[in-house]
Amino acid sequence: MSDARVEHLTTSGVFALDGGSWDVENNVWLVGDDEEVMVIDAPHDADAIISAVGSRDILAILCTHGHNDHVNAAVKLGDAMDAPILLHPEDRVLWDMTHPDREPDGELTDGETFEVAGTELTVIHTPGHAPGAVCLYAPGLGVLFSGDTLFQGGPGATGRSYSDFPTIVESIRSRLLTLPAETVVNTGHGPATTIGAEEANVPESA
């Protein structure tokens, strides 16, 4: 029996890449119960995340990808809460732009599963927005945490370094649109959607 629930907060800051910077609001997702949680992405404001977690144990900080606006508070959060930071190895090139002197504590691998509060989270490698982008799927909750791979309205952005539009389309079509249509998609920015609602917004091919 799972007592896991999903909690949500937003943090604000700056996304910077390729010499540009943009003001952004990021979603932070907590999956767990009254005792333990997983944190999905740690952007901008470690103190706000620490406050939301409270006295619970953070089993891990799962980074959907290495862009600064998803990991810039991860080290402070991890150190404060004694929680390991996990990232797909193909996104180290992006992580190192933000944290050149600190490695992640471990790697996320495609198909890997984590358990928190009696529910499972499965890692789905979905390159395109970033080479090591991942989504986290919780079938017991009917929820996908899509990072910046899939949004309300379709695929994430691919106009900057280390991104590729044909790759993200293939990732979404082969790895995400195969999930149940009613699956709720909790995104890295903006409102939630569902797999079924986004099928029409993803091209057949790039």
Summary of the structure (lengths in Angstrom):
residues: 206
radius of gyration: 15.6
end to end distance: 41.9
largest distance: 48.4
contacts: 743
relative contact order: 0.15
helix: 24%
strand: 35%
